[in-house]
Amino acid sequence: MPKNLTLAIDEDLLDKARVLAAMRRTSVNEMVREFLKRSVDDAVEQDEATETLLKLARESEADFGSGPFVREDAYSGARRFDRWR
């Protein structure tokens, strides 16, 4: 069930938003609703992606060695990737 919300918006911004809404054949109310929905959906999607990456990292069987890593070894100049061949 939709709930009413009161916003305090600068009068000039509201006037411009009304013009934009009219140009888009919608309402300021619908524009705000869609903006909030997109913002929440984006945040949820980002959280899900982060959780997926963290899960992959936790479940990974990769062995990066015991460390510590030495900078000189990492930048020794030895070719490590096929693209450098």
N, C-alpha and C positions, 0 to 999 in steps of 0.2 A: 504494500500500500504506500503510495507516494506521501512524503511528508513535506510540509512547507518549510522554507528556509528564508530568513531575512538577511540580506547582504547590504553592507554599506559600501557604495561605489561612488567614486568621483563623478560629478554630474557630466563633465565633458566626456569622460570615458563611457558613461552610459549612453549619451547621445550618439557617440560613434558606434557603439555596439548595436544600438537600435537600427542605425543606417545599414550596418553590415548584415544584421539579421534580415532586414527587409530585402537587401540585395540577394541574399541566399534563400529567400522565401521561407524563413523559419522565424523563431522567436529568440529573444535573449535568453529566456528560460531554457529552451532546448539547447542553445549553444553552451550554456553553463553546464547543463546536465551531461552533454556529450563530452565536454572537456574533462569533467570529473570522472566520467566512466573510462575514458581513454587513459587518464592518469593512473587510476587504480588498476586497470588491466595491464598497463605497462609495468607497474611496480610488481604485480603478481607474477607476470611473465619473467621478469628479472629475478625475482626470488626463486622461482622454480628452476631457472637455468643455473643459478648459483648453487642451489641444493643438489642438482644433478651433477654438476662439476665436483662438488665436495664429496658426493657419494662415490663417484668414479675414482677420486683420489684416495679415499679410504679403502676401497675394494681393490685397488690396483696391486698387481703382483710385481710391479717394476722394482728393480733393485738399483738404487743410485749409489751403492757403496756405503761405507761407514763414515766417509768424510774424515777430517775436514778437507774441503776442496781448496786446491792451490791455484791462484790466479794464473801463475806462469804455465801451469799444465793446460788450463782452459784456452790460453792464447798462445800456444806454442807454435802456431802456424801450420800444424799438421792438418791435412784435408780430412774432413769428417763427413761431408755430405756429397751425394752423387752429383748435385748441381755444380760442384766446383771442378768436376772432371773435364 
